[in-house]
């Protein structure tokens, strides 16, 4: 896997030692005809408003582009109260026969303590972030490797899905990914300038699913989970969204640009016109202050549109 400033969070698709794995074709949505009846997630109604977007207390990571704080006005929108679950994604796959990019590539990224595979299935391990393994046979239905399954995980967030995979699901469901501004507005739950969806206070193990202990070797499981938690764990925010921070990173529609906030339009911003990576928001079960405190409302990260990992999922918004 190649690394950049965000690869501690989710590694890039390129896996060292996996050069012999054939590149996947770009996944198609030819079977995705707009089947909104298959998407049954409860909706949160986010009212039209102006909010302050960005890091208001200096907790952001250098290079993540969380400043300047700026006023953003948004039209009202409806957003899934949870991330898309394994059960939801299974319905999509059953209806369309869709194959994710991890299935087409033949591998994906798995956190080392979650691995359920033979050692021969490990295709790469970047020295900069050795907690990530490129694993043959890891995909949405086998999130920890070929010896894993979704038994008991039906109401956990689907993972091992790329931005392109999320787009295919949206096309089938008659939905779209949220813009980065919509995501942050919804995550804030109506609170102004707060660090987390519930406010500024912190109660370890009680508010969201992140890492507790000594990363990346020892997790005390104070919140009860080594990897993903069910999508309705903990407490929803003021708009009724569950786990907008922690648990899994969530793909947004926007191209990534570190300096975007300095020139972002004030009305319904949709991100840069082009770029090399897509925005991710919310942090995941691997976030920890010792190396990554991106489980905050304003935190930003990015990855290539074909990348996937065991801590990346998505939620959708309604078309207007």
VORO-860015 format. One record per residue: x, y negated, z negated of N, C-alpha, C in turn. Coordinates in steps of 0.001 Angstrom, whole numbers, padded with zeros to 6 digits, always signed. Each point is the difference from the previous one (the first is absolute). Last residue first. Example, Ala and Ser with C-alpha at 12.3 -4.5 7.8 and 13.67 -1.06 7.14 Angstrom:
residues 2
+012850+002250-007080+000820-001190-000060-000770-001090-000730+000290+005720+000070-000890-001190+000000+000900-001200+000000
END
This chain:
residues 320
-032954-015849+004896-000938-001121-000089-000594-000282+001368+002119+004608-002716+000086-000898+001135-001024-001112-000158+002050+002528-004350-001044+000074+001020+000298-000966+001142+003940+002354-002971-001023-001016-000141-000991+000120+001149+003759+003554-002815-000484-000692+001191-000995-001099-000359+004641+002961-002138-001443-000187-000117-000429-000904+001157+004526+003570-001180-000647-001209+000532-001443-000061-000455+005356+002453-001051-001355+000240+000475-000589-001277+000574+004875+002506-002222-000574-001013+000886-001375+000418+000470+003573+002469-002568-000598-001054-000844-000601-001127+000837+002435+003922+001721-000913+000553-000982-000633-001011-000918+001546-001229+005101+000647+000537-001199-001075+000469-000964+001276-002227+005439-000958+000538-000964+000784+000554-001185+000471-003152+005091+000532+000579-001237-001125+000459-000925-000220-002431+004355-000027+001461+000110+000489+000689-001264-000116-004824+000595-001372+000487+000170-000087+001510+000096+003849-002592-002879-000348+000158+001400-001352+000697+000121+000839-002943-004337+000619+001167+000606-000433+000064+001458-000113-003319-005035-000275+000270+001412+000646+001301+000415-001803-003584-004488+000993+000928+000533-000390+000299+001440-001351-003449-004668-000054+000348+001416+001090+001023+000313-003077-002558-004437+001166+000738+000502-000212+000469+001437-003083-002422-003160+000674-000744+001063+001126+000775+000672-002718+001805-003672-000899-000509+001027+000734-000616+001186+002518+003841-002717-000564-001299-000353-000880-000480+001153+003494+003782-000705-001379+000318-000366-000679-001266-000534+004750+000579+001354-000949-000455+001029-001439+000436-000271+004874+000202-002002-001174-000433-000763-001095-000489+000946+004826+003074-000181-001048-000479+000897-001226-000373-000810+004120+001562-002044+000457-000119+001386-001036-000604+000936-000477+000536-004837+001443+000164+000097+000504-000113+001435-004702-000106-001391+000717-001265-000100+001498+000131+000189-003528+003238+002438+000538-000119-001354+000835-001268-000053-003403+003410+003538+000487-001315-000408+000446+000011-001463-002073+003678+002596+001451-000017-000178+000542-001353-000433-004645+001038+001126+000351+000748-001214+001499+000043-000244-001612-004124+002942-000403+001405-000056+000397+000621-001330-000982-005161+003025+000860+000875-000778-000532+001417-000075-001889-004188+002328-000528+000663-001184+000933+000848-000826-000020-001290+005618-000294-000719-001233-000322+000962-001141+002411-000692+005424-000590+000891-001005-000185-000787-001289+000918-001163+005687-000059-000324-001423-000618+001145-000794+002873+000581+004694-001322-000373-000482+000016-000181-001515+003994-000568+004149-000559+000829-001062-001372-000536-000397+002627-002043+003425+000522+001350+000100-000564+000952-001031-002211-004589+002662+000966+000388-001015+000470+001422+000206-003810-004474+001512+000775+001192+000343+000964+000306-001126-003191-003497-000360-000471+000531+001282+000736+001265+000407-000767-001445-005290+000738-000414+001192-000543+000662+001261-003545-000462-003973+001379+000439+000118+000664-000482+001270-004487-001119-001524+000041+001390+000468+001418+000504+000199-003343-004062-002794+001268+000373+000644+000043+001485+000326-003759-003523-001471-000001+001390+000478+001307+000403+000693+000293-004805-001224-001313+000598+000176+000134+001398+000588+003760-002995-000839-000775-000021-001230-001343+000685+000089+004875+001153+002632-001185-000868+000082-000848+000122-001258+005404+000756+000037-001268+000716+000098-001166-000979+000115+004975-000623-000566-000728-000516+001164-001363+000644+000178+003040+001040-003634+000356-001401+000235-000786-000615+001156-000251+004693-001269-000797-000884-000847+000286-001478+000260+002448+003693+002173-001310-000329+000555-000760-001036-000823+004610+002362-000118-000203-001436-000126-001395-000455+000424+001495+004631+000178+000392-000471-001324-000364-001463-000211-002619+003532+003125+001028-001028+000151+000297-000565-001375-003101+004297+002705+000776-000520-001125+000922-001125+000451-005015+001664+002032+001445+000129+000169+000682-000634-001208-005073+001612-000765+000959-001001+000460+001368+000555+000364-004105+002266-001979+000000-000156+001453+001210-000777+000507+000271+003051-004506-000794-001140+000442+000163-000164+001511+000729+004266-003924+000292-000679+001262-000934-001188+000192+001554+002175-004776-001123-000101+000922+000409-000814+001237+002233+003222-004433+000096-001156+000877-001158+000031+000989-000693+002563-004645+000612+000106+001331+000099-001375+000654-000305+000639-005064-000528+001188+000667+000610+000161+001388-000038-004976-002145+000366+001336-000446-000673+001068+000846-002624-004363+000191+001444+000092-000243+000297+001345-000637-004335-000721+001239+000623-000753+001086+001510-000141-000213-003874+002653-002415+001417+000259+000259+000528-000713+001243-005117-000392-000235+000775+000898-000859+001434+000083+000522-004183-003878+000387+001022+000805+000662+000771+000816-001032-003629-003391-000721-000349+001412+000039+000990+000874+000727+000155-004824-001132-000814+000254+001182-000409+001468+000125+002798-001524-003606-001209-000803-000032-000900+000142+001202+003205+004155-001033+000175-001431-000246-001326-000739+000094+000672+005323-001679-000038-000869+001182+000162-001473-000365+002171+004317-002684-001157-000904-000023+000009-000891+001234+002073+005277-000870+000217-001310-000617-001266-000859+000129+000007+003784+003565+000654+000023-001311+000211-001443-000467-001902+001911+004281-000795-000742-000974+000542+000145-001420+002047+002168+003798-000185-001387+000430-000827-000825-000975+003299+004122-001480-001276-000160+000703-000292-001473+000263+005088+000991-000368-001134+000171-000905-001281-000045+000824+005478+001228+001399-001253-000734+000124-000985+000345-001113+004628+001383-001323-000176-000598+001323-001364-000698+000027+001303+001615-004111+001327-000066+000607-000085-000648+001370-003403-000641-004423+000194+000444+001375+001452-000140+000429-002185-001455-004287-000599+001289+000309+000337+000581+001356+001550-004038-002574-001290-000260+000638-000674+001287+000462+004236+000162-002103-000851-000734-000922-001359-000314+000602+004188+002651+001431-001406+000271+000326-000950-000690-000979+005023+000002+000528-000646+000417-001239-001475+000340+000197+004403+000302+003321-001278-000689-000096-000707+000519-001245+005249+000054+002334-000850+000346-001138-001258-000864+000010+003386-000309+003536+000163+001358-000509-001010+000403-001060+001343-004206+002765-001061+000842+000553-000035+001416-000581-000293-003883-002850-000109+000302+001419+001386+000314+000578-002321+000285-004984+001265-000365+000651-000061+000433+001465-004517-001241-002848+001191+000776-000342+001220-000513+000722-005008-000299+001979+000423-000277-001368+001200+000890-000319-002879-001976+004704+000984+000856-000660+000223-000453-001435-004792-000906+002280+001370-000252+000438+000922+000945-000774-005487-001251+000479+000862+001167+000144+001338-000413+000591-003495-003020-003256+000172+000480+001374+001025+001122+000013-001765-001908-004130-000592-000902+000969+000079+000515+001440+001868+002006-004168-001435-000174-000194-000682-000810+001095+004861+001123-000795-000725+001255+000070-001508-000141-000061+002732-004056-001833+000592+001095+000760-000836+001268-000103-001330-005150-000190-000106+001113-000945+000469+001248+000732+000019-005804+000548+000421+001315+000470-000150+001019-001121-001924-005330+001859+000482+000884-001059+000326+001382+000564-001962-003675+002565+001455-000045-000136+000552+000967-001036-004642+000649+003051+000535-001138-000733+001508+000039-000050-002880+003132+002436-000743-000185-001252+000483-001214-000791+002022+001492+004198-001428-000139+000261-000838-000291-001242+005069-001683-000072-000626+001294+000276-001505-000190+000273+002750-003830-000778+000997+000937+000527-000631+001313+000451-002464-004956+000142+000373+001059-000942+000928+001003+000658-002369-004158+001787+001394-000060-000414+000451+001097-000928-005161-000479+000449+000928-000914+000658+001395+000102-000598-004540+003481+000650+000886-000653-000965+001047-000833+000741-003327+002910+002118-000557-001267-000444+000841-000739-001018+001282+004246+002062-001279+000174-000679-000614-001279-000530+004310+001546+002406-000048-000947-001115-001333+000039-000732+000745+002555+003978+000723+000566-001144-000074-000918-001213-001822-001478+004144-000818+001047-000609+000670+000570-001236+002438-003159+002502-001189-000630-000568-000857+001037-000726+003696+001551+002424+000389-000659-001243-001184-000671-000674-000740+002125+004194+000400+000972-001012+000323-000707-001313-000951-002639+003768-001198+000642-000539+000364+000959-001113+003563-001926+002302-000683-000995-000828-001273+000577-000608+002427+002635+003063+000741-000139-001239-000687-000998-000939-003173+002503+003356+001172-000853+000144+000700-000078-001344-002815+004413+001043-000077-001386-000470+001215-000799+000442-001974+004120+002941+000851-000227-001158-000154-001446-000459-004146+002410+002459+001328-000534+000297+000809-000054-001280-004644+002768+002437+000511-000863-001055+001305-000634+000481-002883+003777+001755-000569-001301+000301+000379-001031-001037+001420+004733+000333-000962-000427-001018-000710-001293+000358+003473+001920+002806-001070+001000-000166-001109-000519-000902+003811-002654+000491-000708+000041+001277-001164+000983-000060+002912-000253-003704-000864-001175+000096-000805+000009+001293+003270+003346-000633-001144+000207-000894-000975-001164+000122+004008-000434+002298-000847+001011+000635-001230+000288-000844+003275-002865-001767-000720-000646+001093-000937+000981+000706+002894+001657-003275-001061-000791-000627-000833-000718+001056+003812+002318+001451-001043+000941-000439-001176-000750-000621+003775-002529+001160-000702+000461+001204-001115+000986-000342+002847-001420-003425-000881-001101+000405-000794+000410+001230+001511+004159-002754+000668-001181+000532-001014-001111+000258-000045+004265-003636-000638-000579+001176+000740-001269+000400+000492+003018-003996+000693+000493+001191-000706-000468+001279-003224+000163-004114+001358-000530+000170+000628+000652+001228-005150-000862-002731+000762+000657+001053+001351-000701+000102-002607-000048-004689+000194-000706+001265+000724+000870+001020-003126+002407-003584+001233-000774-000054+000161-000733+001325-003503+003202-001021-000301-001390-000328+001251-000804-000341+000339+004629+001225-000969-000542+000954-000296-001478-000247+003064+003536-002060+000388-001376+000325-000994-000680+000932+000047+004715-001563-000128-000856-001167+000312-001463+000252+001876+003063+003573-000874+000588-001019-000014-000875-001251+002519-000457+004298-000884-001027-000546-000965+000547-001047+005202+001812+001166-001309-000051+000633-000799-001133-000635+005513+002308+000636-001025-000753-000725-001306+000014+000769+004259+001841+001520-000559+000850-001051-001048-000714-000850+002484-002193+003607-000839+001073+000545-000598+000939-001048+001058-005111-001423+000742+001000+000756-000880+001163+000375-001607-003808-002342+001282+000212-000683+000884+001003+000721-004465-001238+001604+000700-001251-000307+001351+000147-000675-003529+002458+003180+001059+000621-000807+000915-001121-000495-003617-001162+002681-000606+001195-000594+000967+000769-000897+001441-003909+002384-001124-000393-000868-000644+001196-000703+004992+000858+001249-000979-000814+000716-001199-000236-000907+005120+002854+000549-000750-000917-000866-000929-000840+000863+003190+003221+001780-001306+000528-000371-000779-000850-000980+005211-000600+000041-000717+000658+001095-001341+000537-000508+002764-004173-002184-000408+001395-000190-000792+000498+001207+003498-004003-002320-000711+000263+001242-000315+001490+000061+000748-003113-004515+000423+001132+000810-000818+000027+001281+001449-003541-004484-000821+000304+001172+000605+001140+000803+002107-001850-003854-001270+000557-000471-000950+000304+001147+004390-002160+000407-000013+001470+000027-001264+000631-000550+001912-004584+002092-001249+000286-000718-000198+001512-000057+003978-001701+001876-000402-001221-000706-001258+000224-000840+001831+003464+002838+000801-000216-001209-000419-001234-000781-003312+003143+003055+000856-001179+000117+000783-000256-001274-001990+004447+002344-000041-000598-001333+000924-001210+000018-002535+004174+003500+000823-001172-000261-000199-000507-001414-002013+004037+001782+000718-000431+001196+000906-001186-000242-002564+004413-002611+000460-001371-000240+000905-000414+001159-001851+004424-000491-000937-000948+000601+000404-001447-000222+002289+003815-001856+000262-000090+001428-000931-000979+000703-000542+001114-004596+001110-000925+000198+000326-000170+001482-005016+001227-001340+001305+000648-000075+001098-001027+000260-004646-001651-002155+000534+000483+001273+001289+000757-000270-002953-003608-002513-000469+001378+000033+000348+000566+001375+001146-004748-003321+000264+000920+001106-000578+001395-000218+000212-004241-002790-001282+000549+000453+000170+001118+001012+003610-002630-001880-000592+000780-001081-001338+000628+000386+002426-002850+003137+000742+001232-000314-000639+000833-001103-002709-002994+003630+000762-000314-001205+000592+001285-000569-001104-000662+005278-000554+000533-001249+000896-000420-001161-001128-000944+005741+000789-000300-001192-000724+000430-001264-000387+002398+005076-000278-001288-000617+000771-000109-001307-000763+003169+005098+000579-000239-001326-000522-001323-000542-001069+001729+004422+000387+001238-000664+000588-000178-001375-002112-002928+003712+001448-000017-000185+000502+001304-000611-004607-000452+000494+000615-000013+001326+001523-000030-000077-002573-000271-003977-000198+001318+000622+000694+000063+001349-000003-004111-002196+000853+000937-000743-000139+001411+000548-002789-003369+001766+001370-000080+000493+000932+000925-000768-005132+001431+000313+000762-001152-000475+001408+000012+000572-004628+002011+002141+001243+000440-000631+000824-001227-000354-005618+001204+001170+001175-000870-000006+001181+000650-000717-004801+001350+001000+001157+000819+000328+001300-000779-000010-004777-001408-001068+000741-000447+001187+001100+000945+000456-002987+000606-003912-000876-000544+001029+000733-000256+001311+002291+001523-003931-000933+001028+000442-000876-000465+001144+002910-003095-002044+000761+000999+000758-000928+001093+000527-001960-003266-002805+000496-000603+001239+000724+001027+000874-001237+001314-004304-001190-000154+000832+000372-000567+001358+003360+000251-003211-000313+001329+000512-001247-000040+000883+001247-003847-002345+000877+000208+001148-000251+001365+000628-002348-001116-003952-000389-000889+001093+000813+000300+001259+001198+002275-003927-001280+000488+000515-000484-000843+001167+003868-001366-002307+000264+001205+000796-001285+000557+000589-000276-005168-001052+000381+001218-000719+000363+001134+000958+000191-005701+000029-000572+001154+000694+000528+001274-000658-000167-004274-003115+000708+000431+001197-000739+001189+000621-003078-003206-002767+001161+000860-000238+000764+000181+001304-003747-002800-000069+000368-000154-001403+001176+000890-000382-001035-002272+004929-000140+001236-000751+000416-000215-001453-001741-004264+002668+001175+000868-000069-000323+001269-000777-002191-004782+002688-000297+001192-000791+001175+000954+000080-000594-005760+000506+000236+001294+000628-000342+001117-000966-000056-005933+001096-000409+001158-000797+000273+001288+000764+003117-004149+001138-001408+000319+000116-000317+001188-000906+004148-003316-001102-000438+001220+000665-001508+000033+000116+004697-003386-001097-001450+000109+000032-000398+001206+000824+004593-001793-002941-000541+000750+001133-001511+000056-000135+004792-002688-002127-001452+000158+000002-000446+000697+001281+004901+000698-002481-000719-000861+000927-001488+000320-000023+005446+000917-002140-001426+000174-000279-000756-001004+000866+004713+001434+001952-000632-000798-001046-001439+000429-000263+002558+003749+000024-000176-001437-000187+000166-000686+001350+000679+004701-000624-001244-000224-000745-000280-001474-000270+003661+002976+002450-000809-001055+000590-001309-000261-000698+003992+003131-000613-001340+000511+000269-000946-001064+000538+004682-000626-001488-000120+000591+001327-001372+000537+000333+001347-000333-005064+000629-000784+001056-000110+000726+001342-003709+000842-003749+001322+000469+000367+000594-000877+001091-003754-001514-003953+000231+000619+001293+001433+000392+000247-002275-002430-003772+000309+001417-000183+000394+000694+001294-001552-004757-001185+001414+000292+000213+000398+001437-000170-004524-002243-000181+000774+000001-001247+001455+000421+000153-003634-000283+003470-000126-001225-000783+000897-000044-001226-000466+002398+005155+000536+000254-001338+000025-001288-000804-003634+000801+004119+001435+000018-000243+000347+000158-001468-004539-002290+002199+000685+001222+000403+001498-000125-000270-005011-002216-001565+001425-000292+000032+000766+001301+000247-005200-001247+001727+000778+000494-001129+001467-000353+000199-005506-000885+001830+001390-000416+000125+000734+000518-001226-004646+002156+002446+000658-000792-001042+001331-000544+000476-004630+003669+000811+000805-001029+000651+000580-000915-001073-001196+004880-001740-000640-001216+000522+000979-000906+000735-000340+005463-000630+000913-001074-000396-000543-001300+000596-001852+005208-001257-000285-001218+000752+000880-001125-000543+000436+005623+000213+000070-001179-000854-000242-001220+000876-001521+005485+000745+000608-001261+000393+000014-001025-001129+000043+005819+000788-000701-001162-000559+000767-001276+000333+000486+004368+003154+000513-000624-001218-000849-001195-000414-000264+003244+003909-001068-000179-000990+000474-000668-001283+000847+001394+005510+000711-000745-001039-001014-000428-001044-001384+002253+003902+000910+000902-000674+000779-000659-001111-003056-002329+002951-000728+000836-000933+000882+000963-000747+001577-002880+003546-000028-000604-001323-000779+000830-001013+002449+000508+004601-000927+000938-000642-000195-000453-001437+002704-001072+004679-000783-000868-000854-001120+000773-000667+003274+002131+002868-000971-000797+000709-000820-000935-000864+004515+003279+000579-000509-000890-001034-000972-000984+000628+002790+003348+002206-001168+000641-000604-000679-000904-001024+003942-001366+002291-000968+000303+001040-001245+000678-000551+004286-002088-001795-001301-000085-000654-001102+000336+001000+005663+001291-000670-001080-000637+000738-001260-000052-000834+005652+000100-001009-001303+000648-000181-001088-000773+000722+005157+000344+001541-000851-000932-000726-001381+000626-000137+003998+003372+000335-000703-000922+000867-000807-000959-000864+004386+002214-002112-001418+000206+000286-000491-000966+001064+005086+002122-000618-000821-001169-000311-001440+000263+000409+003444+003987-001499-000457-000805+001122-000866-001162-000431+004095+002317-002694-001456+000011-000030-000510-000882+001118+004653+000500-001066-000504+001049+000877-001516+000082+000019+002521-003030-002812+000091-000404+001393-000576+001048+000944+000480-000631-005060-001190+000516+000679+000013-000328+001488+003206-001393-003480+000052+001454+000094-001165+000591+000732-000911-004642-002069+001342+000493+000282+000005+001515-000017-004230-003103+001228+000531+000850-001062+001377+000503+000386-004012-003997+001223+001234+000637+000440+000637+000754-001169-003963-002642-000674-000208+001309+000618+001303+000707+000372-000041-003500-004099-000231-000065+001434-000090+001401+000584-001189-000777-005246+001096+000086+000957-000472-000125+001436-001848-002135-004754-000409+000983+001001+001059+000042+001081+001073-002103-004162-001448+000166-000151-000530+001072+000932+004496-001396+000084-000181+000610-001317-001468+000328-000207+001323-002356+003859+000056+001455+000097+000001+000696-001348+000009-004860+001345-001242+000602-000473+000053+001521-000010+003617-002865+001542-000348-000486-001330-001243+000660-000577+002334+002985+003500+000033-001447-000033-000465-000416-001376+001776+004861+002869-000472-000768-001142+000029-001478+000289-000372+005295+002568+000684-001267-000077-000588-000790-001156+000193+005451+000437-000843-001181+000000+000886-001241+000000
END
